[in-house]
C-alpha cells in the first residue's frame, strides 16, 4: 500500500467517524439542548468559507493589473515582424 492510499483510507475513516458522530449528536434526544449549536456551527463555518473565497476573488481582481488593449498587442506583434 502506498502512502497516498494510506492517507486516503485515513481521510475516509475520519470522515465516516465524524459523520456518524454528527448524526448521533443531531438526532439523539440526549443532546436536544445543544441541537441548535450542532446545526449552527457548521453553517457558520461554511458561511465564513464562502465569504473568504469571495474576499480572495475580490482581492485578486483588485490587485491584478488590467490586460493590455488589443491595439497595443497588435502593434507590438507588427513591430516584431
Residue, then its C-alpha position, 0 to 999 in steps of 0.5 A: x500500500x502506498x502512502x497516498x492510499x494510506x492517507x486516503x483510507x485515513x481521510x475516509x475513516x475520519x470522515x465516516x467517524x465524524x459523520x456518524x458522530x454528527x448524526x448521533x449528536x443531531x438526532x439523539x434526544x440526549x443532546x436536544x439542548x445543544x441541537x441548535x449549536x450542532x446545526x449552527x456551527x457548521x453553517x457558520x463555518x461554511x458561511x465564513x468559507x464562502x465569504x473568504x473565497x469571495x474576499x480572495x476573488x475580490x482581492x485578486x481582481x483588485x490587485x491584478x493589473x488590467x490586460x493590455x488593449x488589443x491595439x497595443x498587442x497588435x502593434x507590438x506583434x507588427x513591430x516584431x515582424 
